[in-house]
Amino acid sequence: MEEPKAALRRRRPSGNDHVKHRRTRNGCYTCRGRRVKCDEIRPVCERCKKGSRECTYPEPRSTPKTFSSSKRDQARGVADDSRSSSDEDEPAETQTQSATEVRRRRDKSEPQKHATAVSSKYRTPSLPEQPRPSIEQVKLESSLSPSTEGSSAPASAGLEQPEKLSSVSTETSQEEKPWLHLSPDLRYYLDYHTTHLNSHFYFFKHDANHFLHTILVEQALLYDPLLYAVAGFSAFQLTVKRPGGKIQDFLGYYNQSVSLLRKSLADGQRHTDATMLTILQLATFEEYLGDWVSLLGHQKAAYGMLLELYSSHSIMETEVRRKILAWYSRFDLMGGLMSGNETVLGREWFAATEEYYRQQSLSYPMSIDYKIEAALAKHRLLATDLALLFAQLPRGVITTEEFERESDKFSEQIRTWKENLDPVFRDKSYFVDNFEGRERDPEDIVDPYEPGGIYRGALFTFNFMILEWHAINLMHRYKRALLLQRQPPADLTEVALNICRQFEVIEYWSKSPPGSVLRAQAGLGLAILFLPKDERHVMWCRRKLAKIESLGHIYPPTLRQRMAELWGIPEINHWWLPDDEGYPPVVRSVRSFIENRLPHAEGKSRSEDQRNIKGIFSQLSVHESPRGSMKQSEGTTTPSSFSQATTLAHDSQSMQDMTADPDLGTGSDNTMLDGSRDSCYNMAEEEEQMQQQLRFN
């Protein structure tokens, strides 16, 4: 992935491609995202009605409690006054200007509380009616759509297609940004989050509503723990791209988020959607860091809060809640399938999601986004049922005969999955059939350049669905043989190679969106266990795993130990490739930090999580796992705020102990945060100096 250029200036299109329109502050989200004039007709504006798009308007809602209501009210006035009275489009501020502002204000005192009211652009949308195209979908379709106006229509003609635009962006002009009152470093990282990070960095399957760039940011501006979690995640993603990136560049923000969340829970503050989002954002952060102990601890806190705040029906009422459920369920399914246990969350939650999107796809048959969401929800429910089946036989819930009968039904569902999809997913006009002269590497174990091997445009998300379909098939067939004490099927290697080919075509296709390799890595981690152990295949795997880690997704030490044993190569416990080839210093620092932090994990809950991780990465075998303790039995209550606060308090204290290191330049909460801010300021100065040098040359 190419490192983003700091001074890339967004140009105003010229000629007929650029159409001026008067800016509206009350229009629907879809028109704003497409940068077209909205007539503000409710409930569905004319543009969305004609294009069969989701038309979602901002809805009034009560502002959640924050740490400082008075400062929030003051910030509202500042933010409102800072917006320009002009209704004409203004060019977006360049990153160079942002970096300059960060540098100029580095020595000024900075506010400690940042909650604020948010402009209407970032209000939580009401229950959506029709889906809009995702950012990545629009960008890809603008140049790759198999059908355009005036051209011959493919088999999927009539489906909602993003129209070609001269400029496709959800970026706001400088005066519209609702985070102008924040300290320069936080503004810098929110800018980076909204302009460079997409759904693939978060492992989201689909994000047609621009959730990460709108609703998540809105919630962050109203809740400080989430604000620092989002800023820290953005800082981390930028840090791993920079050759000179260091762990203190982002660690202060992460620690500040954990500390503020701990205080919020300990003080008994009301739990809200923002509280849930904070825990999930931290869990995603910890997955990148390879800290699965903290990740599972936050999953436990999220589970208790999920049952406290929602039911399986109420969680489907708003887009933010649906995203919370999808975000949480990914961790739940991943842990359940890998450890041989059912999901912590009951099946009814996954069934409610499947039913909601099935009904939406029927109500809006021309919407390609609802077709995608319905297929994803059905896929997720299949994986849930599979995890449940795997857990039942070892516990004696079903007999061997019943297990075989149910397993046969699963085999048929997996076999016919693609056949039963909507015809749009078989539309060959979405296939990429020309790789422009790319040839297979002689050392490659698969051919990534087979015609029709990758979907483009609106169906790019389908590539990940295919990859996960292969992974579910592989897991089902292997676990079935294991539970029935039979030899695994001989063709499991072929299924694993299909996963590798799907991963590599996503990796090598020049038009894959940023973050796609990270999004595809989960299936690869399973496939490598079933590949031949000869030198050629092992080296291919080592190179792929090294690439993924160099992008910032760090594997847990337990997985590295397992692979070292499997391949008989103990040195990969240090790094995947010989002579530290491609080993970024920042990845080395994060690895060292996490490995040194784990021995400090004491107490029953932490040791439970460590045993759980060993179960996930040991042998793909089914055994009784401590994850079962997360399930609630009759008469029990959800985990209390006190227990959540205790877990988070221990996490935060362990981090402070481990980061009080002169080499890291960190120590207390404030010192760590100051260190991260200084890193941001120094980076901004370096960017400005680089731009000055470029202008001089």
Secondary structure as UniProt FT lines:
FT   TURN            6..7
FT   HELIX           15..17
FT   HELIX           29..34
FT   HELIX           46..51
FT   HELIX           69..82
FT   HELIX           95..104
FT   TURN            105..107
FT   HELIX           120..122
FT   HELIX           135..144
FT   TURN            149..150
FT   TURN            155..158
FT   HELIX           174..176
FT   TURN            178..181
FT   HELIX           184..196
FT   HELIX           199..202
FT   TURN            208..209
FT   HELIX           211..213
FT   HELIX           215..222
FT   HELIX           224..241
FT   TURN            243..244
FT   HELIX           248..266
FT   TURN            267..268
FT   HELIX           273..289
FT   HELIX           292..309
FT   TURN            312..313
FT   HELIX           314..316
FT   HELIX           319..339
FT   HELIX           347..363
FT   TURN            365..366
FT   HELIX           368..392
FT   TURN            393..396
FT   HELIX           400..415
FT   TURN            416..420
FT   HELIX           423..426
FT   HELIX           428..430
FT   TURN            436..437
FT   TURN            442..443
FT   TURN            448..449
FT   TURN            451..452
FT   HELIX           457..459
FT   HELIX           461..483
FT   TURN            484..485
FT   TURN            490..491
FT   HELIX           492..508
FT   TURN            510..511
FT   TURN            514..515
FT   HELIX           516..527
FT   HELIX           528..530
FT   HELIX           535..550
FT   TURN            551..552
FT   HELIX           557..567
FT   HELIX           570..573
FT   HELIX           578..580
FT   TURN            581..582
FT   HELIX           585..597
FT   HELIX           598..600
FT   HELIX           604..617
FT   HELIX           626..630
FT   TURN            634..635
FT   HELIX           641..659
FT   TURN            662..665
FT   HELIX           669..696
//
